[in-house]
Amino acid sequence: MSILCVIAARGGSQGVQGKNVRPLLGKPLIVWSIEHALATPELNRIVVSTDLEEIAVIAKRAGAEIPFMRPPKLSGPEVGKFQVWQHALKMCEAIYREKYECLVDLDCTNPLRDPEDISRAISQFRNSRSRGVDAVFTICKSRKNPYFTMVEPNASGALKMSKSAGPTVIRRQDEPPVYDHVGSI
């Protein structure tokens, strides 16, 4: 079984128009993720899922495959990435007549990774499958901690700690560790 790498890059952006093709240090942003994928030996197929011809041309020139264009129903800002992955997996299995051991998602707006990071994530996934792990993703220690620095309004509008670990955490050093999901891998 092989490993499918999907780089999702829709044309529309709510925040920064054309971000996936804007230059970063001399090359379009999406090219960084394609090059990382191409330098990762475990990846057997590198596919870009896009709805924009300009992205498809740049991605193909950089070495990715574009076996399909993403349909409009999966191209809006309300569409979740999981739906895009499902579509890409289904299309690739049909087009290439292959089954995949896993799907690796590389977010093209997170170019600060090394191919070795991708290889380590794949290795960690493979080594954890026997324990029932079905996904591995990148994280970092969170700058904010819901046990100590984050508050939210209760039903009456008064602010309370977002999360409780029992008695109120008084010192930063006593807060439980929390992590942010980093959309890199």
Residue, then its C-alpha position, 0 to 999 in steps of 0.5 A: m500500500s502506498i501513501l497519498c499526499v494531498i495539498a489542498a489549495r483553493g483559489g478563493s481566500q477570505g483573508v489574503q487573496g491569491k495567497n497560495v500563489r503569492p511569492l515567498l522567498g522567490k517562489p509561489l507559496i504552494v511550491w514550498s509544500i510540493e518541494h517538501a513532499l517531493a523530498t519525502p521518500e515515503l510519499n508515493r503520490i503527491v496530488v494538489s486538490t484545487d479549483l483554480e487553473e492558475i494553482a493547477v499550472i503552478a503545482k504541475r510545473a513544480g512536480a505535483e499531480i493534478p488528476f482532477m479539479r476540485p468541484p465548486k461544492l468543495s471550494g467555498p469557505e464553509v467547506g471543511k478540510f476533511q471533506v476535501w480529503q475524502h474527495a481527494l482520496k476517493m478520486c485518487e483511488a478511482i483514477y489511479r486504481e490504488k489503495y493507500e496506507c494513509l493520507v498525508d495532508l500538507d497545508c500549503t500555508n505552513p511552509l516552515r517544515d522539513p521533509e524529515d518532519i514529514s517522514r517522522a510523522i509517517s513513522q510515528f503513525r505507522n508505529s502507533r497504528s497497533r495501539g488504535v491511533d488513526a491520525v498523527f498531526t503537528i502541534c506546538k505548546s500553546r501560548k495561551n492556556p484555558y486553565f490559567t489565561m483564558v476566560e469566557p462569559n457564563a450564562s449571566g455574562a460574568l467571566k469565568m475560567s474557560k477550563s477548570a482543573g479543580p481549584t483555580v490555578i493561581r500560578r502559571q507553573d501549576e497549569p496543565p500543559v495544552y497544545d495548539h494544532v499546527g496545520s503543517i502535517 
